Amino acid sequence: MTSLIHVSAVVLRDAEGRVLMVRKRGTGMWMNPGGKPEAGEDGAACGAREVAEELGLILDPARLEFMGKHRAAAANEPDHVVVSQSYLWPEAVDPDVHPAAEIEAVRWVDPTRLDDASLAPLFVEAIAPLLDRP
């Protein structure tokens, strides 16, 4: 039986349209920042909280733009499916972002170049196709 993991994912872009991806400590896959909601927490609040914890960026949850609810194979957990409420931050983010908490590394990716097998299925299959191209 496949287990579901419920998360919020946040798309952060720089002025060039690149998307910020994070890699958790001890893993090999790159994904959008975000994580699992706490009890009673809505998707936008979860996304903003996780971005603050993982990257030190303070986002107003009310300004996050809902992109939809998506399903994909979980990036780092075999036999799991991630169910994501995905959000877009409407402003460009300074590219000088540093990892915190369980995040080991960050990188910026071109959302039109999806041939990198280390990019999470959620990003490649569901999120990137929704993004306006730079």
N, C-alpha and C positions, 0 to 999 in steps of 0.2 A: 504494500500500500504506500502511495506517495504522500508525504507529509507536506503541509502548507506552512509557509513562513510569511507572516503579514508584516509589511514594512512601508515606510514612506521613503521616497527617493527624491532628491532635489537636483535639478539641472542648474549649474552655475556656468556662465559663459564669460569669456573675456571680450575685449573690444574687437578682436579679430574673429569672433564667433566660435573659438575653440571651447570645448567642454572640459570642465575639471573632473578628473577621475581620481579615486582614492584606492589604495590597496591596504587591506588590514594586515596587521602583523601576522606572520606565519602563513600567509596565503599567496597565491600567484595571480589571482584574477583582479582586474581593475573594474570598479563600479562607481556609480554615482554616490555622492555622500548621502547618508540617511541611516535609517535603522528601524528597530521595532518600537511600536508605541507603548507607552506606559498605560496602566489602567486608567480609563476615562479620558485619554488624550486623543484629540482629533488628529487627522493626518497632517495638516499644515503645522500645527503646534509641534508635533513629533519631528517633522522635517527641520523646522527652525531650531529646535533643541539639539538635534543630532549634529547639525552643521556647526552650531556653537561649540559643542563638545569636541567634535572631530577636527575642526579647522580654526576655531576662535573667531568666526565671522558671526556677527549679530544680524539676523534677518527678522523682519516684522512678518509674522505668520499671515496677517491679513493681506499682505502684498504678494504672497506666493500665488502663482496662477496654476490652477488645477489643469493637468494635462490628460488625466484619465486614470482608470484602474487597469492595470496590466498584469499578465501572468507570463512567467518564463521559467525555464530550468534555473534552479538556484546555482549561483556561480561557484560557491565553495563547499556545497553540501550535497553529495550524491543522493539521488532518490528523493530530493525535495524540490518543491515548486515555490517560487517566490510570487506573492500576490502584492503588488505595489500600488499605492496611491502615489502618483508621480506629479511633481510640481516644478514649475519654472520660475526662477528669480528673474524679474523683468529688467534688471540693470546689469551692465557689465561689471565684472568683479576684477579688482587689481590682480594681475597674474602672480604677484609675490605672496603666495599662500603657503602656509606651513602646516604639516600634520601634527595632530595631538591625539591624546587618548589612545585608542587601539589602532589608530591609523599609522602605518609605517612610512608611507610614501604618497606623494601626489604627482599627477602629471596632467598636462593639457593635451587633448586629442581633437583632431579634425573630425567632425561628425559625418563627413562624407567619405571617410576612409575607414571602412569597417572590416577590413580583411585581417585584422589583428586577432588571433585566437585567444589572447589574454583578456579581451574585453568581455564583460559580463553579457550573457544572452539577453537580459532585460534591456540593457542599453542598445545592443545591436538590433534586436528584433522589434522592440516596442517603442523605445524613447527616441532614438536617433531619426527614424523615419518621420517623426512628427515635427522635427525642428526645421525652422526656416533656414535655408542655406545662406551663408555669408556672401 
